[in-house]
Amino acid sequence: MKKYFFLLLASATLGLTSCSPFNVRSDYAETANFNMYKTYKLRIDDLKLNDIDKDRVLNEVSKQLQMKGMSVAENPDLIVNVKANHKKIQDVQGARPYGMYGWGGPFGWGVGMSRTWTSNYNEGALVLDLIDARTQKLVWQGIGSGISVDSPRAKQRQIPEIVAEIMANYPPQRGK
């Protein structure tokens, strides 16, 4: 009985932790030696965010890299280029018909109604490019989308979450 309870608890925990509102993916250069990267420098040429969100993103990226044992340097091993964008999303949803259905079986007549509605919102994405400072070649890229751009409260909560999810894939685990 205890064994089944533990299995149920473990599968419920796994199910809850694997549900993320974000779409996160990454890619890397197979030839890169990620063990040699110890220092970084942030580059924000393409970061078109307001100052509040820019600080949130850059602070969280630095925090995540430092948690991985890296440090900031003027002459770094990696250049971290941070980009952000957003797109307008139109979500169209419909509901099955409801109402009274008529007489005569499946080929009879009657009254029914279906309902369709749309919602428009902006969805944000972050792109983290890690560039080998010596060769100037991209060695790792992490992308995360699904940030609720229209809600300041949601952004405040979601930016640290999405950066942490993106950076969970760095350094890459070869063969996975």
N, C-alpha and C positions, 0 to 999 in steps of 0.2 A: 504494500500500500504506500509506504514511504517513498519507494522508488518511483511509482507512478506520479505521486504528487511532485517530486523533484523534476521529473521529465515535463510535466505540465507547466510548472513554474518556469523552467528553463526555456521552453518553447514560447510561452507568453512573453517573457522578457525579450527574447530574440525578435519576436514579431513586433513588439512595441519599439525596440531600438532601431529596427531596420526601416521603419516608416519615417521618411523625411519629406518635408515639403519641397526640397530642392532637388534639382537634377545636376549631379556632380560627375565630372569625368576628367581623366587626365591622360597624358601621353608623354613619352620620353624617348630620348635618343638611346638606342641600345649600346652604343659605344662609349657613353659617358661614364666616368668613374665618380659616382656620387660621394664616395668616402673622402675625396680630396677637397670637397667644398666645405670650408669652415667659416668663411666670412661673406658678407653680402652688403649691397648698397641698394637702396630703393630708388627707382626712377619712375617719375610720375608724369611723363610727357603727355600721355593720352588719357589721363584721369580727369574726366569732365564731370566732377561732382561738386556739390556745394561744400563749403569749408567744414561743416559739421560732419557730413558723411565721409569726406576725404580723411579727416582725422580718425574717424572710427575704423575705416578700412586699413589705413597705414599702421595705426597702433596695433590692430589685431594681426596683421601680416607679420610685423616685427615680433610680436609676442609669440606667435606660432613658430617662427624661425628660431628664436632664442630658446624656446622649449626643446628644440631639436639640437641644441648645442652650438648654434651658429651665433656669430657676433657681427656688429656693424663695423665697417672699415672704409677708409677713404680709397684704398687700393684693394678692392674685394676680389674674391674668387668668383662670385656670382653677382650679376646685376638682376635685380628683381623689378621687372616692368609690370606695373599694375594698370589695368584698363577696366573701364566700366561702361556699360551701355544699358539701354532699356528699349522695350518695344511695346507698342499698343496691342493689347489682346482683346478680341471680341469673342466672348464665350456665348454660344447659342445652345440653348437647352430646350427640350420639349418634353411634354408629359403625354402619356397615353390618353386616348379619348375617354371621356367620362360623360355621364348623363344617362338618359333613358334610351334603351334600344327597343326597337319596334317588334312587330309581330311577324310571323311567317318564317321563323327559323333563320338560318344563315343568309337566306336570300330575300328576306322581307325588308321592310322599311322601318325607319325610326329616327330618333334624334340623338346625336352624339356631338361632343365638342372636344377638340384637342387644344392644348395650350402650349405656346412657344414664347420664350423670353430670351433677351440678350442682356449681357452685362459687359461693360467696357472697363478695362483697367490697364495699368502699366506694370510690366514685369521687368525687373532688373537682373543684370548678370554681371559677374566679375570674372576677369581673365587674369591669371598670374603667369607671366612668362619668366622663366629662370634662364638667364643667358650666361654662358661661360664667358667671363670677362677677358680671358686671354685670347680665345678664338673668335669671340663675338658671335657664336652660334647658339641657337636655342637648344637647351638640353632637357627641359621639362616644361610642360604647360598644364595648368589646372584651370578648369572652367566650371563655374557654378551659376545656375540660373534659378529663378523662382522667388526673387526678393520682391516683397510688396512695396513698390516704390511710392504709391499714393498715401501710405500711412507712416507718418514719422515714428510712431510708437513701434510699429512692426519692424521698421528699418533698424531702430535702435536695438531691438532684440535679435533680428535676423542676421545682421552683418557679422557679428562675432560667430554665430552658428555656422554660416555658410563658409566663412574663411577657415574655420576649424575643420569642416568637412572636406574642403578642397585640400588643405594641407595634410590631412590624414593620409593622403596618397603619396606624400613625399617623405623620405626618398622612396622611390618605387621598389616594390618587392619583385625582383626578377622572376619570371616564370609564372606569374599569376595573371 
